[in-house]
Amino acid sequence: MPSVISTDVLIVGAGVAGLWLNARLRRQGFSTVLVESASLGGGQSIKSQGIIHGGAKYALHGALTGASEAIADMPRRWREALAGEGELDLSGVRLLSEAHYLWSPGTLAGNLTSFFASKAVRGRVDQVKGEQLPPALQDKRFKGKVYRLAELVVDVPSLLARLADLAGDGLLAGKDIEPLRDGDELIGLKVDGREIRAQRIVLSAGAGTADLLKALSLDQPAMQRRPLHMVLVKGPSLKPLYAHCLGGGPKPRITVTTHPAADGQWVWYLGGDIAEADGVAREPAAQIATAQKELGQLLPWVDLSTAQWATLRVDRAEPLQSGLTRPDNAFLAEQDRLLVGWPTKLALAPDFADRVIATLQRDGIAPSHPAPLPDLPKPPMGVPAWEQLLP
């Protein structure tokens, strides 16, 4: 029978949110065990576009929202961590782009007055031209306007690798998770038969949290899924582009990020409005055809004749909201020793960790220095979708 483990905080779900929290806790002297049933970051994290939003896209309709307030400080915190000077030392993580851009086709350039007046973007947006343009837009046929946002784009695989390093000996691969109780009190979890006792238990497993709550005989907090149908395109003619392309509504018409493939080519990863409601309803072939038409209209000088195409369905897991709206902040619910949460966006992982740490401080939970951990089986790293779908 495996030995009993005691730890300060037991975390289930090793996406960026769980890994970031784990690293923050360890830096503060807490002992932790972080359990992952599949691969590190293999759910929503590895499928994200890597954009560290500062709230700009949420202000496109001209009003300051709760989301743009909550998320406004995230790029600064991430930049400090990436420089090795923040709440975590993420030096060595690959930064794909120092900025994200807002790209307005010529017909829409006059519709941005209210957007630039928004508190969310004031003073943090600069128009760029000529050689300052993203490489993919440096063509004489490009007629739109481009604005540089004070945001950034990280390489999620290298981020996951660094956060895994910061996890030290605390990572545990485990599929069968059951409650560990003392009478009616939840005191830990059984992971593949191994008892792990903890002062606090955090569920940060994204879409997997619903099944974990069911295993604990709980139905709250309720979860919602907001699906996406993303498009991947890989080809020798692609150049880096990290931008929201404006449409006529409050959401970007298309959001493009560019990622390095193992064979040295670039992959464009397409989200935004194209990946939402109408895109979710399309079959993959129809979604690819829609993306081909969009890129053909927006970037007619890009040769896509030899490109490879694929689509990827993503379920964003979040706390249930009325009307399936997007939550404005990281979310955390408490029930005795159990903390359940979702960061709701990659950029908000630091906010999620803040909320957990605040509850520990409020409840007087301090590092207890339990016995060293035994050698634990480790989960593998998640593999980017483009390496699986576009070999």
C-alpha positions as CSV (number, residue, x, y, z in Angstrom):
1,M,0.0,0.0,0.0
2,P,1.5,3.4,-0.9
3,S,2.6,5.6,1.9
4,V,0.4,8.4,3.3
5,I,1.6,11.9,2.2
6,S,1.0,15.0,4.2
7,T,1.3,18.4,2.4
8,D,0.1,22.0,3.0
9,V,-1.8,22.4,-0.3
10,L,-3.0,19.6,-2.7
11,I,-3.8,20.9,-6.2
12,V,-5.6,18.9,-8.8
13,G,-5.1,20.1,-12.4
14,A,-1.8,21.0,-13.9
15,G,-2.7,23.6,-16.5
16,V,-1.1,27.0,-16.3
17,A,-3.4,28.0,-13.5
18,G,-2.5,25.0,-11.3
19,L,1.2,25.2,-12.1
20,W,1.3,29.0,-11.5
21,L,-0.4,28.6,-8.1
22,N,1.9,25.7,-7.2
23,A,5.0,27.7,-8.0
24,R,3.7,30.7,-6.1
25,L,3.0,28.6,-3.0
26,R,6.3,26.8,-3.2
27,R,8.1,30.2,-3.4
28,Q,6.4,31.2,-0.2
29,G,7.6,28.0,1.6
30,F,4.4,25.9,1.4
31,S,4.7,22.2,0.6
32,T,2.5,21.2,-2.3
33,V,1.5,18.2,-4.4
34,L,0.1,18.9,-7.9
35,V,-1.9,16.1,-9.4
36,E,-2.5,15.7,-13.2
37,S,-4.5,12.9,-14.7
38,A,-3.3,13.4,-18.3
39,S,-0.5,15.7,-19.5
40,L,0.8,19.0,-18.1
41,G,-1.2,21.8,-19.7
42,G,-2.7,19.3,-22.1
43,G,-6.3,20.7,-21.8
44,Q,-7.1,24.3,-22.3
45,S,-3.6,25.7,-21.7
46,I,-1.8,24.1,-24.6
47,K,-4.8,25.0,-26.9
48,S,-4.7,28.7,-25.9
49,Q,-3.2,31.4,-28.3
50,G,-0.8,32.6,-25.6
51,I,-2.0,36.2,-25.6
52,I,-1.6,38.0,-22.3
53,H,-4.5,40.3,-22.6
54,G,-4.6,43.7,-21.0
55,G,-8.4,44.1,-21.6
56,A,-8.1,45.9,-24.9
57,K,-10.3,43.6,-26.9
58,Y,-13.0,43.8,-24.3
59,A,-13.2,47.5,-24.7
60,L,-13.9,47.4,-28.5
61,H,-17.5,48.4,-28.0
62,G,-16.3,51.6,-26.3
63,A,-17.4,50.8,-22.7
64,L,-15.1,49.9,-19.8
65,T,-16.1,46.5,-18.6
66,G,-15.3,44.6,-15.4
67,A,-13.1,42.4,-17.5
68,S,-10.9,45.2,-18.8
69,E,-10.6,46.5,-15.2
70,A,-9.6,43.1,-13.8
71,I,-7.2,42.2,-16.5
72,A,-5.5,45.5,-17.1
73,D,-2.5,44.8,-14.8
74,M,-1.8,41.3,-16.1
75,P,0.6,42.2,-18.9
76,R,2.8,44.1,-16.4
77,R,2.9,41.1,-13.9
78,W,3.7,38.7,-16.7
79,R,6.4,40.9,-18.1
80,E,8.1,41.1,-14.7
81,A,7.9,37.3,-14.3
82,L,9.3,36.8,-17.8
83,A,12.2,39.1,-16.9
84,G,12.9,37.1,-13.8
85,E,11.9,40.0,-11.5
86,G,8.3,39.2,-10.6
87,E,6.3,36.9,-8.4
88,L,7.8,34.0,-10.3
89,D,11.1,33.6,-12.2
90,L,10.0,32.8,-15.7
91,S,13.2,33.9,-17.4
92,G,13.9,31.6,-20.3
93,V,10.3,31.3,-21.4
94,R,10.0,32.1,-25.1
95,L,8.2,35.4,-25.8
96,L,6.7,35.1,-29.2
97,S,5.8,38.8,-29.5
98,E,6.5,41.9,-27.3
99,A,3.1,43.2,-28.4
100,H,-0.2,42.2,-29.7
101,Y,-1.7,44.4,-32.5
102,L,-5.1,45.7,-33.5
103,W,-5.5,45.6,-37.2
104,S,-8.3,47.6,-38.8
105,P,-9.1,47.1,-42.5
106,G,-9.4,50.4,-44.3
107,T,-13.2,50.6,-44.2
108,L,-13.3,50.4,-40.4
109,A,-10.5,52.7,-39.5
110,G,-12.9,55.5,-38.6
111,N,-14.9,53.4,-36.1
112,L,-12.4,53.4,-33.3
113,T,-12.9,56.7,-31.6
114,S,-14.8,55.3,-28.7
115,F,-12.4,52.4,-28.4
116,F,-9.4,54.7,-28.0
117,A,-11.2,56.9,-25.5
118,S,-11.7,53.9,-23.3
119,K,-9.8,53.8,-20.0
120,A,-8.8,50.3,-20.8
121,V,-6.5,51.3,-23.6
122,R,-5.8,55.0,-23.1
123,G,-2.1,55.7,-23.2
124,R,-1.3,52.1,-24.2
125,V,-2.0,52.1,-27.9
126,D,0.3,53.5,-30.6
127,Q,-0.3,53.4,-34.4
128,V,2.5,51.7,-36.3
129,K,3.5,52.1,-40.0
130,G,6.0,50.8,-42.5
131,E,8.8,48.7,-41.0
132,Q,7.0,48.8,-37.6
133,L,4.2,46.8,-39.0
134,P,4.0,43.0,-38.3
135,P,5.9,41.2,-41.0
136,A,2.8,39.6,-42.5
137,L,1.3,43.1,-43.1
138,Q,4.4,44.7,-44.7
139,D,3.0,44.6,-48.3
140,K,2.3,47.6,-50.5
141,R,-1.2,46.2,-51.0
142,F,-2.1,46.6,-47.3
143,K,-4.4,49.5,-46.9
144,G,-5.6,49.3,-43.3
145,K,-4.3,50.7,-40.0
146,V,-2.5,48.9,-37.3
147,Y,-2.2,49.8,-33.6
148,R,0.3,48.3,-31.1
149,L,-1.3,47.1,-27.9
150,A,0.6,46.9,-24.6
151,E,0.1,43.2,-24.5
152,L,2.3,40.2,-25.2
153,V,2.2,36.7,-26.6
154,V,4.0,33.8,-24.9
155,D,5.0,30.4,-26.2
156,V,2.8,28.2,-24.1
157,P,4.9,25.0,-24.4
158,S,8.0,26.7,-23.0
159,L,5.9,28.4,-20.3
160,L,4.6,24.9,-19.2
161,A,8.1,23.5,-19.2
162,R,9.4,26.3,-16.9
163,L,6.4,26.0,-14.6
164,A,7.0,22.3,-14.4
165,D,10.6,22.9,-13.4
166,L,9.4,25.2,-10.6
167,A,7.1,22.4,-9.4
168,G,10.2,20.5,-8.1
169,D,9.3,17.1,-6.7
170,G,5.7,17.8,-6.2
171,L,4.2,16.7,-9.6
172,L,2.1,13.5,-9.4
173,A,0.5,11.6,-12.3
174,G,-2.8,10.2,-11.0
175,K,-6.0,9.1,-12.7
176,D,-8.2,7.6,-10.0
177,I,-9.2,10.4,-7.6
178,E,-11.5,9.8,-4.6
179,P,-12.3,11.8,-1.4
180,L,-10.4,11.1,1.8
181,R,-12.6,11.9,4.8
182,D,-12.4,11.9,8.5
183,G,-16.1,11.3,9.4
184,D,-17.9,13.9,7.3
185,E,-14.8,16.2,6.9
186,L,-12.8,16.2,3.6
187,I,-9.2,16.0,4.7
188,G,-7.5,15.0,1.5
189,L,-7.8,12.8,-1.6
190,K,-6.9,9.3,-2.5
191,V,-4.9,9.4,-5.8
192,D,-4.6,5.9,-7.4
193,G,-4.9,4.5,-3.9
194,R,-2.3,6.8,-2.3
195,E,-3.6,8.9,0.6
196,I,-2.7,12.6,0.4
197,R,-3.7,14.7,3.4
198,A,-3.7,18.5,3.1
199,Q,-4.6,21.7,4.9
200,R,-6.3,22.9,1.7
201,I,-7.4,21.1,-1.5
202,V,-7.6,23.2,-4.7
203,L,-9.4,22.0,-7.8
204,S,-8.0,23.8,-10.9
205,A,-8.7,21.1,-13.5
206,G,-10.6,23.2,-16.1
207,A,-13.2,21.1,-17.8
208,G,-12.2,18.2,-15.6
209,T,-13.4,20.0,-12.5
210,A,-17.0,18.9,-13.1
211,D,-16.1,15.2,-12.9
212,L,-14.0,15.9,-9.8
213,L,-16.9,17.6,-8.0
214,K,-19.1,14.7,-8.9
215,A,-16.6,12.3,-7.4
216,L,-16.7,14.3,-4.2
217,S,-20.6,14.2,-4.3
218,L,-20.8,18.0,-4.9
219,D,-22.8,19.8,-7.5
220,Q,-21.5,23.4,-6.8
221,P,-20.0,25.5,-8.1
222,A,-21.7,24.8,-11.4
223,M,-19.6,24.9,-14.5
224,Q,-20.3,26.1,-18.1
225,R,-18.5,25.2,-21.3
226,R,-18.1,27.8,-24.0
227,P,-16.9,26.0,-27.2
228,L,-14.6,27.3,-29.9
229,H,-13.7,25.9,-33.3
230,M,-10.2,27.1,-34.0
231,V,-8.3,26.9,-37.3
232,L,-4.7,26.0,-37.9
233,V,-2.8,26.8,-41.0
234,K,0.9,25.9,-41.7
235,G,2.9,26.9,-44.7
236,P,6.3,28.1,-46.0
237,S,4.9,31.5,-47.0
238,L,3.6,32.5,-43.6
239,K,5.2,35.3,-41.7
240,P,4.7,36.3,-38.0
241,L,1.4,38.0,-37.2
242,Y,-0.1,38.6,-33.8
243,A,-3.2,40.7,-34.2
244,H,-6.9,41.1,-33.7
245,C,-8.5,42.0,-37.0
246,L,-11.5,44.2,-36.4
247,G,-14.9,43.4,-37.8
248,G,-18.1,45.5,-37.5
249,G,-19.0,44.3,-34.0
250,P,-17.6,44.3,-30.5
251,K,-15.5,41.1,-31.1
252,P,-12.5,40.8,-33.3
253,R,-13.4,39.4,-36.7
254,I,-10.4,37.1,-36.5
255,T,-7.5,36.8,-34.0
256,V,-4.2,35.5,-35.4
257,T,-1.3,34.2,-33.5
258,T,1.8,32.6,-35.0
259,H,3.6,29.6,-33.5
260,P,6.9,27.8,-34.3
261,A,6.5,24.2,-35.5
262,A,9.1,21.6,-34.9
263,D,10.0,21.5,-38.6
264,G,10.9,25.2,-38.7
265,Q,7.7,26.5,-40.4
266,W,5.3,28.9,-38.9
267,V,1.7,28.0,-37.9
268,W,-1.1,30.6,-37.8
269,Y,-3.6,29.8,-35.1
270,L,-7.0,31.5,-35.8
271,G,-9.5,32.5,-33.2
272,G,-11.9,35.4,-32.7
273,D,-15.4,35.7,-34.0
274,I,-14.7,33.1,-36.7
275,A,-14.2,30.4,-34.0
276,E,-17.3,31.3,-32.0
277,A,-21.0,30.6,-32.5
278,D,-21.2,30.2,-36.3
279,G,-17.8,28.6,-36.4
280,V,-18.8,26.0,-33.7
281,A,-21.8,25.0,-35.8
282,R,-19.7,24.4,-38.9
283,E,-18.1,21.1,-39.9
284,P,-14.3,21.2,-40.1
285,A,-14.3,21.4,-44.0
286,A,-16.7,24.3,-43.9
287,Q,-14.8,26.0,-41.2
288,I,-11.5,25.7,-43.2
289,A,-13.3,27.1,-46.3
290,T,-14.5,30.1,-44.2
291,A,-11.0,30.7,-42.9
292,Q,-9.6,30.5,-46.4
293,K,-12.1,33.0,-47.7
294,E,-11.4,35.4,-44.8
295,L,-7.6,35.3,-45.2
296,G,-8.0,35.6,-49.0
297,Q,-10.0,38.8,-48.5
298,L,-7.8,40.3,-45.7
299,L,-4.4,39.1,-46.9
300,P,-4.6,38.5,-50.6
301,W,-0.8,38.7,-51.0
302,V,-0.2,35.7,-48.8
303,D,0.3,32.5,-50.9
304,L,-1.7,29.8,-49.2
305,S,-1.7,27.4,-52.1
306,T,0.6,24.8,-50.4
307,A,-0.6,25.4,-46.9
308,Q,-1.9,22.6,-44.6
309,W,-5.1,23.2,-42.8
310,A,-6.8,21.7,-39.7
311,T,-9.4,22.7,-37.1
312,L,-9.4,22.2,-33.4
313,R,-12.4,22.2,-31.1
314,V,-11.8,23.7,-27.6
315,D,-14.1,23.8,-24.6
316,R,-13.4,26.7,-22.4
317,A,-14.5,25.7,-18.9
318,E,-15.7,28.5,-16.6
319,P,-18.1,29.0,-13.6
320,L,-21.7,29.1,-14.8
321,Q,-22.9,32.5,-15.8
322,S,-26.4,33.6,-16.8
323,G,-26.7,33.6,-20.6
324,L,-23.3,31.8,-20.9
325,T,-21.5,35.2,-20.7
326,R,-17.8,35.3,-20.1
327,P,-16.8,35.8,-16.5
328,D,-14.8,39.0,-15.8
329,N,-12.3,37.7,-13.3
330,A,-10.6,34.6,-12.1
331,F,-13.1,32.6,-10.0
332,L,-12.8,30.8,-6.6
333,A,-15.4,29.1,-4.5
334,E,-14.8,27.8,-1.0
335,Q,-16.2,24.9,1.0
336,D,-14.3,24.0,4.2
337,R,-10.9,22.8,3.1
338,L,-11.9,22.6,-0.6
339,L,-11.2,25.5,-3.0
340,V,-12.6,25.3,-6.5
341,G,-11.8,27.7,-9.3
342,W,-11.2,28.7,-12.9
343,P,-8.9,31.4,-14.1
344,T,-11.3,32.0,-17.0
345,K,-8.3,33.2,-19.2
346,L,-4.6,32.3,-19.4
347,A,-3.7,35.9,-18.6
348,L,-5.6,35.7,-15.3
349,A,-3.5,32.8,-13.8
350,P,-1.8,35.3,-11.4
351,D,-5.2,36.6,-10.3
352,F,-6.4,33.0,-9.6
353,A,-3.2,32.4,-7.4
354,D,-3.9,35.7,-5.6
355,R,-7.3,34.5,-4.6
356,V,-6.1,31.2,-3.3
357,I,-3.3,32.8,-1.3
358,A,-5.6,35.4,0.1
359,T,-7.8,32.6,1.6
360,L,-4.8,30.9,3.1
361,Q,-3.7,34.1,4.8
362,R,-7.2,34.9,6.0
363,D,-7.5,31.4,7.5
364,G,-4.1,31.5,9.1
365,I,-2.7,28.6,7.0
366,A,1.1,28.7,7.2
367,P,3.8,26.4,5.9
368,S,4.0,23.3,8.1
369,H,7.2,21.7,6.8
370,P,6.0,18.1,6.5
371,A,8.3,15.2,5.7
372,P,10.0,15.2,2.2
373,L,8.0,13.7,-0.6
374,P,8.7,10.2,-1.9
375,D,9.7,9.7,-5.6
376,L,6.4,10.2,-7.4
377,P,5.3,9.2,-10.9
378,K,5.3,12.3,-13.1
379,P,2.8,13.3,-15.8
380,P,4.1,13.9,-19.4
381,M,4.2,17.3,-21.0
382,G,1.3,18.4,-23.2
383,V,1.9,18.5,-27.0
384,P,0.8,21.5,-29.1
385,A,-2.2,20.9,-31.4
386,W,-0.2,21.9,-34.5
387,E,2.4,19.1,-33.9
388,Q,-0.5,16.6,-33.7
389,L,-2.7,17.8,-36.5
390,L,-0.1,19.3,-38.9
391,P,2.9,17.0,-38.9
